[in-house]
Amino acid sequence: MDTYTFISYSKDDTEIVSEIISKLEAKNIKIWHDGSIKSGEDWKKEIFTGIINCDSMIVCLSDGYINSTMCRMEIFLAQCYNKKILPIMIKEECWNELHSFRELSSIQDLSVVNLVRNIIFGLKVSEADQINKLVASINNEIDPRFVNCELFISYRAQDALYATRVAEDLFQSGINTWIATLSYNPGENWQSSQWEALMKVQGLVVILSKEVAKSEYIRKEILIAKTRGIPIYPVLVDDPRIESADFLREINRELDDTKSFEMREINEIQWFYPNRPDYRKMINSIAEIVKRNTPVSRQ
């Protein structure tokens, strides 16, 4: 039997979903949708059979979807048959409504394709990038850049663009680097994926900017690095205020004043400055240190 992906959606969203189907089919993704049900067939039976035999299910989230009993029944059935769920936010961001129904609450733990704002963990991307990510997940493609990663990039959402630039430039310097904006796959449990990656890397890069001490996730990532005994590389964000001693003192003070011992310890490590002497040399310096500290992984 040919493999295919079932698409679950509200009738209110037919126009948007039709466009998504067209884009996926243009990339050779076989989609099953209720428009293929023939006249005279038991439509509910056909839908249930379509779900049972599919390889994955795309869930097109909207207010209409959440409030549809039939849509919730479809995702419940997919969960019972252990199908891969690929959530897409298509009309409005309805994160807060997901917890209202048990069969939808687990979606909050999954990486979602956000076509409303086209944001990936703080990074603005194109819709084409999102669709390509979705296609790769449907096809179970593995990007070799994120296998055997040596560094994990920890950052606040506001610093996603800079953090992604650091990750990509480290790639170019021969360092496999895990970062949420590039490494995530739609439908995977994003927290489990991050913790699993952090348990395997040989170092943690922490992007430092104002209010970084307030991030619960960064505190947890530093804690794991400390307990594993892997090196931490604090990297200052490339900010025009970096030349100001007051700006640097403010970050120092925020780290020292936090109740988190993990954050305070960042002040005990020499920071990497993108302007000393310049950004490119900073990247080269980090890459050289990582290569020197992890010779076994490079044999």
N, C-alpha and C positions, 0 to 999 in steps of 0.2 A: 504494500500500500504506500502511495506517495505521502511524504511528510508535508504537513501544512500547519499554519498558525491560525487559530480561531481569533476573531476580533469581536469583542463584547462592547456594546455601546448603547446609548439611549437613542430612541427615535428622534428626539429633539436635536440630536447632533449629527444627523445623517449627512448633511452637506460637508461638514468638516471631516468626518470620518471617510467619506468617499474620496476626498483629496489625499488623505493619508494612505488609503488602500492603493490608489493609483501610483503614489510615490514608491510604495513598497513593492508593488508588482513590477514596476520599472526596473527594480533591482533584483528581479527573479525570485521574489519571496511569494510563495503560494499562500493565499489568504482564503479562509473559509468565512463567509458571512451570510446572514439570513437572506440576502438578496438572491442567493442561489437556490432557495427552496422553490420547488415547482408547485404550480396550482394543483390542488387536490391532495397534496401530501400533508401528513400530520406535522405541522410546523414545530410544535414543541418537542416531539420525538426526534425530529431532524436536528434541532438545536442541541439536544442532550447528546445525541450520537456524535455530532460534530465536536463537542467538547471532549467526550470520552476518548475519541480517536486522534485528537490533535496532539502536537508535540509541545506547543506553548500557546498561551492566551494573552493577547493584547487587551488591556482594560483601559478604555477611554474615559477617564475621570472627568466629571462635571457635576454640577448640582443636580441635573436631570438624572445622571447615572446613579448617584447616591440615593436618590429618592425613588428609584425604580425597583419594585419587588422582583421583577424578572431578571434585571441585571444582577442584583445581589444573589439571586438563585444561581445564575450562571457562574459567578466567581466562587460561590460555595462549592458547586459541583467540581469545578476545576481544582480547588484546594483538596477536596476529598480524593481525587484521582492523582494528586501530587504532580500537577502540571506546572510548568514554569510560568509564573505570572509576570507580565511585562506592563507595568502601569504607565500611562501617558496622561498628563494633565493638559486638557485641550481647550477649555473655554475660560474658566476662572480657577484661581487657586483655592481649592476646597480642602486644604489640609485639616483644618479644625473640625470639619464635619465627618471625617473618616472614622473617628472613634465612636460615632453614634451607633454603628452597627458592627457586631462582632466579626462578620465575614470580611469587613473592610478595614478593621483596625490594624491588621497585620501589614497592610500596605505601607503604613508609616515607617516600617523597618526596611522597606525596599528602596533601591535607587530608582527614582522616577524620572522619566523623560518629560521635562517641563516645556511644553510648546507654547505656554502662555507668555513666559518671559525669556525663554531660551537661556536659562541659567543652570550651570553645573557646579554645585558646591561653591557658589559665589562668583564663578567665572561666566561672563557673557559670551555666548557662542552663537553660531548661526543655526537655523532650522535644519539645514543640510547636514551639519555636524551631528545634530541630534538623531536624525534619521539614519545616518551611517552607523552611529552607536547602536541603535535599535537593530539594524540589519546584522551587525556583527554578533550581537547577543542571540538573535534568533538562530544564526548559523553556528553558534558555539565557537566562534573564532577566538583565538588566544593571541594577544599581542606580545611578541617575544621581548619587547622592551620592559615588560612588567613581570618577567620571570626571573627569579634569583636576584631581586633588587637588593642593592647595597645600602641605599639611603631612603629614608622616609621623610617627606616634607610636611611639617606641621605649621599651620597658618590660620589666621582669622579670615572669615569670609571676605572682609573688606580688603584684604591683601591678596586675594586669589590671583589677580593678574600678574603681580610681581612674583608670587610664589611659583606660578606656572612657568614664568620666564626662567627662573632659577632652575627648575626641574628640567626644562628643555635644554638649557645650556649645559647642564651637567650631563645630559644624554650625549650631547655633542662632544663632550670631553671624555666619553667612555664609561660613564657611571650610570648604571641602571637605577632609576629613581622612581619610587612609588609616591604618587600624589593623587588625591581624590579627583581633581578636575580632569585628569587624563586617564587614570587607571580604572575608574569605576565601570561597571557593566550594568545596564538597565536590568532590573529584576533581582539583582543580588542583594543580600542583606548587607547594607552599607556599613553598619557598625562591625559586624563579624569580619567583613573583608578588611577593614582598616586594622582591627586588632590582630588578625592573622598575619597581615603584611608586616606590622610592627614587631611581631614576635620572630620574624625571619631576617630582618635587615641587620646591617652591621653598624648603623649610625643613624642619628636623628638630627635633621636640620630644623631649627625653630626660627620662624620669621618673626623678628621683633619689631613691634610698632606700639604706638600708644594704646593703652587699655588691653594689651595682650594678657596681662595678669588676670583679667576677668573671665578668660575663656576656660570653661570647665573641661572641654575636650583636650585642649593643649596641656592642661595640668595632668590629665590622665595619661597622655602620650609621653610626657616627660617622666612620669612615675614608672611606666613600663620600661623606658630606656634605662632609668636609674637601677631598677631591680634586675635588669638583664646585664647591667654593667657595660653597655655599649656607649661609645662617645656621643656627646651632644655638641652640635655646631650652631651656636646662636648667630643668626645673620640679620643684620639691620635692614629694614625696608629702605628702598631707594626713595628718599623723601627730601624735598628741597630744604626742609628744616634740619637736616642731618648736620649741617655746618654749625648749627646753634648749640652751644654748650647747655643752654636751658632745656632744649628738646631732649638731649641725651640724659640729663639729670632727672628729667621728669619720668622717663622710662625706668631709670634706675630706682627712683623713689617708688614708683608703682609696683615694681618687682619686690622691693624690700618691704613695702607696707602690706603686701598681701598676706593672708593667713595661711597660704599654701607654701610649705617648705620647698616643694618642687620648683615653684617660680622663683623663690629667693635664691636658690642655688644657681640659677642662670647668671646672677651677678658675680658668681665665683669663677665663671668661665670667660676667657678672652673672646670678645665678640669679633665677628667678621664685618668689616665696613666696606660697602660698595664703592666708596670714594677714596679709599686708602690702599694703593694709589689710584686704582680705578676698578670698575665693576668686573672687567674681563680677567684681571689678575686675581681678583677675589675668587672667581669661579675656578680658575686654574689652581689656586692654592688649596681650595677644598678638595678638588679632584685628586691632587697629588697626595694629600694627607690620607684620603680614603684608600687610594691604591697602595699606599705604604702600610696602612693598618690592616688591610685585608688581602694579603698576598695569596692565600690559599684559593680564594674564589677566582683568581685570575690565571690559574695554571691550566 
